[in-house]
């Protein structure tokens, strides 16, 4: 909040389940940072797992991670402004050149729906609509 105010930029910060917020939002979105439901990398603490169980009804699982991010991507195809940007954290290509981790299903969907990657490094990808 302080950074946006200091820069004089309008903003609205929201804390909600991303897929629910994006599905319900009525209007364009200029920037979306996707870093929600985690993927199962095998190193989550029992405390973190128990929080997922309490708040989301199950332990961290790749299937739910991939579905949540795909649901967000579906909404963003429709709602991201023409010059909007998506930053997808914890997403990279595996040894076979396939997107993995949080972006396993969402990245191919976005790329198949007019988006292109303008930067992919540090296990994150930055996307805009293609020309």
DSSP file (Angstrom, degrees, kcal/mol; ACC not computed):
  #  RESIDUE AA STRUCTURE BP1 BP2  ACC     N-H-->O    O-->H-N    N-H-->O    O-->H-N    TCO  KAPPA ALPHA  PHI   PSI    X-CA   Y-CA   Z-CA
    1    1 A X     >        0   0    0      0, 0.0     4,-2.4     0, 0.0     5,-0.2   0.000 360.0 360.0 360.0 -45.1    0.0    0.0    0.0
    2    2 A X  H  >  +     0   0    0      1,-0.2     4,-3.0     2,-0.2     5,-0.2   0.908 360.0  52.1 -61.8 -42.0    2.8    2.4    0.9
    3    3 A X  H  > S+     0   0    0      2,-0.2     4,-2.2     1,-0.2    -1,-0.2   0.940 111.0  46.1 -61.3 -47.9    4.6    1.8   -2.3
    4    4 A X  H  >>S+     0   0    0      1,-0.2     5,-2.6     2,-0.2     4,-0.7   0.912 115.1  47.3 -63.0 -42.0    1.6    2.5   -4.5
    5    5 A X  H ><5S+     0   0    0     -4,-2.4     3,-0.9     3,-0.2    -2,-0.2   0.926 110.4  52.0 -64.0 -43.7    0.8    5.6   -2.5
    6    6 A X  H 3<5S+     0   0    0     -4,-3.0    -1,-0.2     1,-0.3    -2,-0.2   0.876 113.5  44.7 -60.3 -37.5    4.4    6.8   -2.7
    7    7 A X  H 3<5S-     0   0    0     -4,-2.2    -1,-0.3    -5,-0.2    -2,-0.2   0.536 111.6-122.7 -84.0  -6.6    4.3    6.3   -6.5
    8    8 A X  T <<5 +     0   0    0     -3,-0.9     2,-0.4    -4,-0.7    -3,-0.2   0.803  60.8 147.3  70.9  29.3    0.9    8.0   -6.8
    9    9 A X      < -     0   0    0     -5,-2.6    -1,-0.2    -6,-0.2     2,-0.2  -0.808  49.1-122.8-100.9 137.0   -0.6    4.9   -8.5
   10   10 A X        +     0   0    0     -2,-0.4     2,-0.3     2,-0.0    -5,-0.0  -0.494  44.3 158.5 -71.7 146.5   -4.2    3.8   -8.0
   11   11 A X        -     0   0    0     -2,-0.2     2,-0.3     2,-0.0     0, 0.0  -0.988  35.4-151.6-160.0 163.7   -4.6    0.3   -6.7
   12   12 A X        -     0   0    0     -2,-0.3     2,-0.4     2,-0.0    -2,-0.0  -0.897  16.4-157.2-142.4 114.2   -6.9   -2.1   -4.9
   13   13 A X        -     0   0    0     -2,-0.3     2,-0.4     2,-0.0    -2,-0.0  -0.767  13.8-170.6 -92.3 136.6   -5.4   -4.8   -2.9
   14   14 A X        -     0   0    0     -2,-0.4     2,-0.6     2,-0.1    -2,-0.0  -0.986  18.1-160.5-131.3 135.8   -7.6   -7.9   -2.3
   15   15 A X        +     0   0    0     -2,-0.4     2,-0.3     2,-0.0    -2,-0.0  -0.949  49.4 106.0-114.2 109.2   -7.2  -10.9    0.0
   16   16 A X  S    S-     0   0    0     -2,-0.6     2,-0.5     0, 0.0    -2,-0.1  -0.955  82.4 -63.6-165.0 169.6   -9.4  -13.7   -1.2
   17   17 A X     >  -     0   0    0     -2,-0.3     4,-2.6     1,-0.2     3,-0.5  -0.596  51.5-137.7 -65.6 122.4   -9.3  -17.0   -3.0
   18   18 A X  H  > S+     0   0    0     -2,-0.5     4,-2.8     1,-0.3     5,-0.3   0.865  98.4  51.4 -54.5 -44.8   -7.9  -15.9   -6.4
   19   19 A X  H  > S+     0   0    0      1,-0.2     4,-1.7     2,-0.2    -1,-0.3   0.872 112.9  46.3 -64.6 -36.0  -10.2  -18.1   -8.5
   20   20 A X  H  > S+     0   0    0     -3,-0.5     4,-1.8     2,-0.2    -2,-0.2   0.925 114.4  47.1 -71.0 -45.0  -13.3  -16.8   -6.6
   21   21 A X  H  X S+     0   0    0     -4,-2.6     4,-2.0     1,-0.2    -2,-0.2   0.952 113.9  46.5 -61.1 -50.3  -12.3  -13.2   -6.9
   22   22 A X  H  < S+     0   0    0     -4,-2.8    -1,-0.2     1,-0.2    -2,-0.2   0.879 111.6  51.3 -63.7 -38.0  -11.4  -13.3  -10.5
   23   23 A X  H  < S+     0   0    0     -4,-1.7    -1,-0.2    -5,-0.3    -2,-0.2   0.870 117.3  39.4 -65.7 -35.5  -14.6  -15.1  -11.5
   24   24 A X  H  < S+     0   0    0     -4,-1.8    -2,-0.2    -3,-0.1    -1,-0.2   0.691  88.3 110.8 -88.7 -19.8  -16.7  -12.6   -9.7
   25   25 A X     <  -     0   0    0     -4,-2.0     2,-0.7    -5,-0.2     4,-0.1  -0.334  52.9-157.2 -64.0 131.0  -14.8   -9.4  -10.6
   26   26 A X        +     0   0    0     -2,-0.1     2,-0.3     2,-0.1    -1,-0.1  -0.824  60.0  36.4-111.7  91.2  -16.8   -7.2  -13.0
   27   27 A X  S    S-     0   0    0     -2,-0.7     2,-0.1     2,-0.0    -2,-0.0  -0.827  94.3 -51.5 150.8 171.4  -14.3   -5.1  -14.9
   28   28 A X        -     0   0    0     -2,-0.3     2,-0.4    52,-0.1    52,-0.2  -0.366  40.1-147.6 -74.4 153.4  -10.8   -5.1  -16.4
   29   29 A X  E     -a   80   0A   0     50,-2.1    52,-3.0    47,-0.1     3,-0.1  -0.987   9.1-170.8-119.8 128.7   -7.7   -6.2  -14.5
   30   30 A X  E    S+     0   0A   0     -2,-0.4    55,-2.1     1,-0.3     2,-0.4   0.820  71.8  13.8 -89.5 -33.8   -4.5   -4.5  -15.3
   31   31 A X  E     -a   85   0A   0     53,-0.2     2,-0.4     2,-0.0    -1,-0.3  -0.994  60.0-174.4-147.3 134.2   -2.0   -6.6  -13.4
   32   32 A X  E     -a   86   0A   0     53,-2.1    55,-2.9    -2,-0.4     2,-0.7  -0.988   9.4-161.1-134.6 126.7   -2.3  -10.0  -11.7
   33   33 A X  E     -a   87   0A   0     -2,-0.4     2,-0.8    53,-0.2    55,-0.2  -0.920  12.8-158.1-104.9 110.1    0.3  -11.7   -9.6
   34   34 A X  E     +a   88   0A   0     53,-3.1    55,-2.5    -2,-0.7    68,-0.0  -0.802  42.7 127.5 -94.4 110.5   -0.5  -15.5   -9.5
   35   35 A X        +     0   0    0     -2,-0.8    -1,-0.1    53,-0.2     3,-0.1  -0.247  38.8 114.1-154.7  52.0    1.2  -17.0   -6.4
   36   36 A X        +     0   0    0      1,-0.2    29,-0.1    53,-0.1    66,-0.0   0.422  57.0  30.8-102.3-127.0   -1.6  -18.8   -4.6
   37   37 A X  S    S-     0   0    0      1,-0.1    -1,-0.2    27,-0.1    32,-0.1  -0.010  83.1-126.4 -40.9 122.9   -2.3  -22.5   -3.9
   38   38 A X        -     0   0    0     -3,-0.1    23,-0.3     1,-0.1     2,-0.2  -0.274  11.6-121.8 -76.8 158.7    1.1  -24.2   -3.6
   39   39 A X        -     0   0    0     26,-0.1     2,-1.2    21,-0.1    -1,-0.1  -0.586  34.7-100.1 -92.0 163.1    2.3  -27.2   -5.5
   40   40 A X        +     0   0    0     -2,-0.2    22,-0.1     1,-0.2    61,-0.1  -0.696  50.3 159.1 -90.0  94.6    3.5  -30.3   -3.7
   41   41 A X        -     0   0    0     -2,-1.2    -1,-0.2    21,-0.0    -2,-0.0   0.355  57.8-115.3 -96.1   5.0    7.3  -30.1   -3.7
   42   42 A X  S    S+     0   0    0     -3,-0.1    -2,-0.1     1,-0.1     0, 0.0   0.510  96.1  88.1  81.0   5.0    7.5  -32.6   -0.7
   43   43 A X        +     0   0    0      2,-0.1     2,-0.2     0, 0.0    -1,-0.1   0.165  49.8 129.4-122.9  18.3    9.0  -30.1    1.7
   44   44 A X        -     0   0    0      1,-0.1    -4,-0.0    16,-0.1     2,-0.0  -0.537  58.5-118.9 -75.7 139.0    5.9  -28.5    3.3
   45   45 A X     >  -     0   0    0     -2,-0.2     4,-2.4     1,-0.1     5,-0.2  -0.285  20.8-114.0 -70.2 160.6    5.8  -28.4    7.1
   46   46 A X  H  > S+     0   0    0      1,-0.2     4,-2.6     2,-0.2     5,-0.2   0.863 118.2  57.1 -63.9 -34.9    3.0  -30.2    8.9
   47   47 A X  H  > S+     0   0    0      2,-0.2     4,-1.8     1,-0.2    -1,-0.2   0.937 108.2  45.9 -61.2 -46.6    1.8  -26.8   10.2
   48   48 A X  H  > S+     0   0    0      1,-0.2     4,-1.9     2,-0.2    -2,-0.2   0.925 113.1  49.9 -62.9 -44.1    1.5  -25.5    6.6
   49   49 A X  H  X S+     0   0    0     -4,-2.4     4,-2.2     1,-0.2    -1,-0.2   0.914 109.5  51.3 -60.0 -42.7   -0.3  -28.7    5.5
   50   50 A X  H  X S+     0   0    0     -4,-2.6     4,-2.6     1,-0.2    -1,-0.2   0.843 106.3  54.9 -66.8 -32.1   -2.7  -28.5    8.5
   51   51 A X  H  X S+     0   0    0     -4,-1.8     4,-3.0     2,-0.2     5,-0.4   0.905 107.7  49.4 -66.1 -40.6   -3.5  -24.8    7.5
   52   52 A X  H  X>S+     0   0    0     -4,-1.9     4,-2.8     2,-0.2     6,-0.9   0.924 111.7  49.5 -61.9 -43.6   -4.5  -26.0    4.0
   53   53 A X  H  X5S+     0   0    0     -4,-2.2     4,-1.2     4,-0.2    -2,-0.2   0.934 116.0  42.3 -60.2 -46.2   -6.6  -28.7    5.6
   54   54 A X  H  <5S+     0   0    0     -4,-2.6    -2,-0.2     1,-0.2    -1,-0.2   0.931 126.4  30.3 -66.9 -47.6   -8.4  -26.2    7.9
   55   55 A X  H  <5S+     0   0    0     -4,-3.0    -3,-0.2    -5,-0.2    -2,-0.2   0.795 135.4  23.0 -87.3 -29.7   -8.8  -23.4    5.4
   56   56 A X  H  <5S-     0   0    0     -4,-2.8    -3,-0.2    -5,-0.4    -2,-0.2   0.464 100.8-113.9-121.1  -4.4   -9.2  -25.3    2.1
   57   57 A X  S  <<S+     0   0    0     -4,-1.2     2,-0.3    -5,-0.7    -4,-0.2   0.447  84.8  49.3  90.0  -0.7  -10.4  -28.7    3.1
   58   58 A X  S    S-     0   0    0     -6,-0.9    -2,-0.2    -9,-0.1     3,-0.1  -0.990  84.4 -92.0-160.7 164.0   -7.4  -30.8    2.0
   59   59 A X        -     0   0    0     -2,-0.3     2,-0.1     1,-0.2   -10,-0.1  -0.282  66.6 -69.9 -71.3 165.5   -3.6  -31.0    2.2
   60   60 A X        +     0   0    0    -21,-0.1     2,-0.3     4,-0.1    -1,-0.2  -0.378  64.7 171.2 -60.1 128.2   -1.5  -29.4   -0.5
   61   61 A X     >  -     0   0    0    -23,-0.3     4,-2.1    -2,-0.1     3,-0.2  -0.999  40.4-131.2-145.4 140.1   -1.9  -31.4   -3.7
   62   62 A X  H  > S+     0   0    0     -2,-0.3     4,-3.2     1,-0.2     5,-0.3   0.880 105.1  58.6 -59.1 -41.3   -0.8  -30.8   -7.3
   63   63 A X  H  > S+     0   0    0      1,-0.2     4,-2.1     2,-0.2    -1,-0.2   0.924 110.3  42.0 -57.3 -46.5   -4.3  -31.5   -8.8
   64   64 A X  H  > S+     0   0    0      2,-0.2     4,-2.6    -3,-0.2    -1,-0.2   0.886 114.3  53.0 -67.8 -38.4   -5.9  -28.7   -6.7
   65   65 A X  H  X S+     0   0    0     -4,-2.1     4,-2.1     1,-0.2     5,-0.2   0.949 111.9  44.5 -59.4 -50.3   -3.0  -26.4   -7.4
   66   66 A X  H  X S+     0   0    0     -4,-3.2     4,-2.0     1,-0.2    -2,-0.2   0.881 114.2  49.0 -65.9 -38.9   -3.2  -26.9  -11.1
   67   67 A X  H  X S+     0   0    0     -4,-2.1     4,-2.8    -5,-0.3    -1,-0.2   0.920 109.9  51.6 -67.4 -42.7   -7.0  -26.5  -11.2
   68   68 A X  H  X S+     0   0    0     -4,-2.6     4,-1.9     1,-0.2    -2,-0.2   0.929 113.2  44.1 -60.0 -46.3   -6.9  -23.3   -9.1
   69   69 A X  H  X S+     0   0    0     -4,-2.1     4,-2.3     2,-0.2    -1,-0.2   0.852 112.5  52.3 -70.2 -33.9   -4.4  -21.6  -11.4
   70   70 A X  H  X S+     0   0    0     -4,-2.0     4,-2.5    -5,-0.2    -2,-0.2   0.918 107.4  52.8 -65.0 -42.6   -6.2  -22.8  -14.5
   71   71 A X  H  X S+     0   0    0     -4,-2.8     4,-1.8     1,-0.2    -2,-0.2   0.906 110.2  48.5 -58.4 -41.5   -9.4  -21.3  -13.2
   72   72 A X  H  X S+     0   0    0     -4,-1.9     4,-2.4     1,-0.2    -1,-0.2   0.922 110.2  51.5 -63.3 -43.9   -7.6  -18.0  -12.7
   73   73 A X  H  X S+     0   0    0     -4,-2.3     4,-2.1     1,-0.2    -2,-0.2   0.894 106.2  54.2 -61.7 -41.1   -6.2  -18.2  -16.2
   74   74 A X  H  X S+     0   0    0     -4,-2.5     4,-0.9     1,-0.2    -1,-0.2   0.924 111.7  44.8 -59.6 -44.9   -9.6  -18.8  -17.7
   75   75 A X  H  X S+     0   0    0     -4,-1.8     4,-2.3     1,-0.2     3,-0.4   0.895 110.9  54.1 -65.2 -40.0  -10.9  -15.6  -15.9
   76   76 A X  H  X S+     0   0    0     -4,-2.4     4,-2.5     1,-0.2    -1,-0.2   0.827  97.9  62.6 -68.4 -31.5   -7.9  -13.6  -16.9
   77   77 A X  H  < S+     0   0    0     -4,-2.1    -1,-0.2     1,-0.2    -2,-0.2   0.898 115.7  33.9 -57.6 -38.7   -8.3  -14.4  -20.6
   78   78 A X  H  < S+     0   0    0     -4,-0.9    -2,-0.2    -3,-0.4    -1,-0.2   0.840 128.5  34.0 -82.9 -35.9  -11.6  -12.6  -20.5
   79   79 A X  H  < S+     0   0    0     -4,-2.3   -50,-2.1    -5,-0.1     2,-0.2   0.607  82.0 106.6-107.1 -13.9  -10.8   -9.9  -17.9
   80   80 A X  E  < S-a   29   0A   0     -4,-2.5   -50,-0.2   -52,-0.2   -52,-0.1  -0.497  75.9-112.8 -69.7 133.9   -7.2   -8.8  -18.3
   81   81 A X  E >   -     0   0A   0    -52,-3.0     3,-2.5    -2,-0.2    -1,-0.1  -0.201  32.2-101.1 -61.7 158.5   -7.0   -5.4  -19.9
   82   82 A X  E 3  S+     0   0A   0      1,-0.3    47,-0.3    46,-0.1    -1,-0.1   0.815 125.1  33.9 -54.4 -34.0   -5.5   -5.3  -23.4
   83   83 A X  E 3  S+     0   0A   0     45,-0.1    -1,-0.3     2,-0.1    -2,-0.1   0.105  95.8 131.1-107.3  22.2   -2.2   -4.0  -22.1
   84   84 A X  E <   -     0   0A   0     -3,-2.5    45,-0.5   -55,-0.1     2,-0.4  -0.198  45.7-140.3 -72.8 165.9   -2.4   -6.0  -18.8
   85   85 A X  E     -a   31   0A   0    -55,-2.1   -53,-2.1    43,-0.1     2,-0.5  -0.974   6.6-157.6-131.3 140.3    0.3   -8.2  -17.4
   86   86 A X  E     -aB  32 127A   0     41,-2.4    41,-3.1    -2,-0.4     2,-0.6  -0.983   4.8-164.4-115.8 127.4    0.3  -11.5  -15.6
   87   87 A X  E     -aB  33 126A   0    -55,-2.9   -53,-3.1    -2,-0.5     2,-0.7  -0.965   7.6-164.8-109.6 120.2    3.2  -12.5  -13.4
   88   88 A X  E     -aB  34 125A   0     37,-3.4    37,-2.2    -2,-0.6     3,-0.4  -0.906   7.2-159.4-111.9 107.7    3.1  -16.2  -12.6
   89   89 A X  E     + B   0 124A   0    -55,-2.5    35,-0.2    -2,-0.7   -53,-0.1  -0.410  69.2  24.9 -85.0 161.9    5.3  -17.2   -9.7
   90   90 A X  S    S+     0   0    0     33,-0.8    12,-2.0    32,-0.3    13,-0.4   0.905  93.7 123.3  52.5  49.2    6.7  -20.7   -9.0
   91   91 A X  E     +D  101   0B   0     32,-1.8     2,-0.3    -3,-0.4    -1,-0.2  -0.993  25.0 139.4-143.0 128.4    6.4  -21.6  -12.7
   92   92 A X  E     -D  100   0B   0      8,-0.8     8,-2.7    -2,-0.4     2,-0.4  -0.952  49.7 -89.0-157.7 172.0    9.2  -22.9  -15.0
   93   93 A X  E     -D   99   0B   0     -2,-0.3     6,-0.2     6,-0.2    30,-0.1  -0.735  38.1-138.0 -92.3 140.2    9.9  -25.4  -17.8
   94   94 A X    >   -     0   0    0      4,-3.0     3,-2.1    -2,-0.4    -1,-0.1  -0.137  41.6 -79.6 -83.7-174.0   11.1  -28.8  -16.9
   95   95 A X  T 3  S+     0   0    0      1,-0.3    -1,-0.1     2,-0.1    -2,-0.0   0.737 132.4  53.9 -61.8 -23.6   13.8  -30.8  -18.7
   96   96 A X  T 3  S-     0   0    0      2,-0.1    -1,-0.3     3,-0.0     3,-0.1   0.399 120.8-107.5 -90.6   1.9   11.3  -31.7  -21.4
   97   97 A X  S <  S+     0   0    0     -3,-2.1     2,-0.3     1,-0.3    -2,-0.1   0.646  76.8 133.5  82.4  15.0   10.5  -28.1  -22.0
   98   98 A X        -     0   0    0      1,-0.1    -4,-3.0    10,-0.0    -1,-0.3  -0.773  63.1-106.6 -99.8 143.8    7.0  -28.4  -20.4
   99   99 A X  E     +D   93   0B   0     -2,-0.3    -6,-0.2    -6,-0.2     2,-0.2  -0.417  48.2 178.6 -65.9 142.0    5.6  -25.9  -17.9
  100  100 A X  E >   +D   92   0B   0     -8,-2.7     3,-1.1    -2,-0.1    -8,-0.8  -0.766  34.0  29.2-138.2-179.4    5.6  -27.3  -14.4
  101  101 A X  E >  S-D   91   0B   0      1,-0.3     3,-1.5    -2,-0.2   -10,-0.2  -0.404 124.3  -6.3  63.0-134.0    4.8  -26.5  -10.8
  102  102 A X  T 3  S+     0   0    0    -12,-2.0     4,-0.4     1,-0.3     3,-0.4   0.816 139.8  49.4 -63.2 -30.6    2.0  -23.9  -10.4
  103  103 A X  T <>>S+     0   0    0     -3,-1.1     4,-2.1   -13,-0.4     5,-0.5   0.266  72.1 116.6 -93.2  12.8    1.7  -23.1  -14.1
  104  104 A X  T <45S+     0   0    0     -3,-1.5     4,-0.4     1,-0.2    -5,-0.2   0.866  95.0  12.9 -52.0 -45.7    1.5  -26.7  -15.4
  105  105 A X  T  >5S+     0   0    0     -3,-0.4     4,-1.4     2,-0.1    -1,-0.2   0.759 126.8  56.5-101.5 -31.5   -2.0  -26.3  -16.8
  106  106 A X  H  >5S+     0   0    0     -4,-0.4     4,-2.8     2,-0.2     5,-0.2   0.882 101.2  56.0 -72.4 -38.6   -2.5  -22.6  -16.8
  107  107 A X  H  X5S+     0   0    0     -4,-2.1     4,-2.8     1,-0.2     5,-0.3   0.952 108.9  45.4 -62.6 -49.9    0.6  -21.6  -18.8
  108  108 A X  H  ><S+     0   0    0     -5,-0.5     4,-1.9    -4,-0.4    -1,-0.2   0.890 113.7  52.2 -59.8 -35.8   -0.4  -23.8  -21.8
  109  109 A X  H  < S+     0   0    0     -4,-1.4     4,-0.5     2,-0.2    -2,-0.2   0.948 112.1  44.1 -63.8 -48.4   -3.9  -22.4  -21.6
  110  110 A X  H ><>S+     0   0    0     -4,-2.8     5,-2.0     1,-0.2     3,-1.2   0.924 113.8  49.9 -62.9 -44.7   -2.8  -18.8  -21.6
  111  111 A X  H ><5S+     0   0    0     -4,-2.8     3,-0.7     1,-0.3    -1,-0.2   0.832 110.3  51.4 -64.5 -31.5   -0.3  -19.4  -24.4
  112  112 A X  T 3<5S+     0   0    0     -4,-1.9    -1,-0.3    -5,-0.3    -2,-0.2   0.535 107.1  56.5 -80.2  -6.7   -3.0  -21.1  -26.4
  113  113 A X  T < 5S-     0   0    0     -3,-1.2    -1,-0.2    -4,-0.5    -2,-0.2  -0.156 130.6 -76.5-120.6  37.8   -5.3  -18.1  -25.8
  114  114 A X  T < 5S+     0   0    0     -3,-0.7    16,-4.4     1,-0.3     2,-0.3   0.518  90.0 123.6  91.6   6.0   -3.2  -15.3  -27.2
  115  115 A X  E   < -C  129   0A   0     -5,-2.0     2,-0.3    14,-0.3    -1,-0.3  -0.668  37.6-164.5 -98.1 156.1   -0.7  -14.6  -24.5
  116  116 A X  E     -C  128   0A   0     12,-3.1    12,-2.1    -2,-0.3     2,-0.5  -0.978  24.1-113.9-136.6 153.5    3.1  -14.7  -24.9
  117  117 A X  E     +C  127   0A   0     -2,-0.3    10,-0.2    10,-0.2     3,-0.1  -0.731  27.0 177.5 -85.8 124.7    5.9  -14.9  -22.4
  118  118 A X  E    S+     0   0A   0      8,-2.9     2,-0.3    -2,-0.5     9,-0.2   0.608  74.2  11.0-100.3 -15.2    8.0  -11.7  -22.3
  119  119 A X  E     +C  126   0A   0      7,-1.2     7,-3.0     2,-0.0    -1,-0.4  -0.926  57.2 177.9-160.0 135.7   10.3  -13.0  -19.5
  120  120 A X  E     +C  125   0A   0     -2,-0.3     2,-0.3     5,-0.2     5,-0.2  -0.880  34.0 115.7-141.9 108.2   10.8  -16.3  -17.8
  121  121 A X  E >   +C  124   0A   0      3,-1.5     3,-1.0    -2,-0.3    -2,-0.0  -0.978  56.1  35.4-163.1 164.5   13.5  -16.6  -15.1
  122  122 A X  T 3  S-     0   0    0     -2,-0.3   -32,-0.3     1,-0.3     3,-0.1   0.838 128.9 -61.1  52.7  36.6   13.9  -17.2  -11.4
  123  123 A X  T 3  S+     0   0    0      1,-0.2   -32,-1.8   -33,-0.1   -33,-0.8   0.859 117.7 100.0  60.8  38.4   11.1  -19.7  -11.6
  124  124 A X  E <   -BC  89 121A   0     -3,-1.0    -3,-1.5   -34,-0.2     2,-0.4  -0.973  56.1-149.7-146.4 158.3    8.6  -17.1  -12.7
  125  125 A X  E     -BC  88 120A   0    -37,-2.2   -37,-3.4    -2,-0.3     2,-0.5  -0.993   2.8-153.8-134.2 140.6    7.0  -16.1  -15.9
  126  126 A X  E     -BC  87 119A   0     -7,-3.0    -8,-2.9    -2,-0.4    -7,-1.2  -0.965  21.7-172.9-114.5 125.3    5.7  -12.7  -17.1
  127  127 A X  E     +BC  86 117A   0    -41,-3.1   -41,-2.4    -2,-0.5     2,-0.3  -0.898  14.2 172.1-124.7 148.5    3.0  -12.7  -19.8
  128  128 A X  E     - C   0 116A   0    -12,-2.1   -12,-3.1    -2,-0.3     2,-0.2  -0.897  48.0 -79.7-137.1 168.6    1.2  -10.2  -21.9
  129  129 A X  E     - C   0 115A   0    -45,-0.5   -14,-0.3   -47,-0.3   -15,-0.1  -0.509  54.3-114.8 -68.9 140.5   -1.3  -10.6  -24.8
  130  130 A X              0   0    0    -16,-4.4    -1,-0.1    -2,-0.2   -14,-0.0  -0.262 360.0 360.0 -72.9 163.8    0.5  -11.3  -28.0
  131  131 A X              0   0    0    -16,-0.0    -1,-0.1    -2,-0.0   -16,-0.1   0.421 360.0 360.0 -90.0 360.0    0.5   -9.0  -31.0
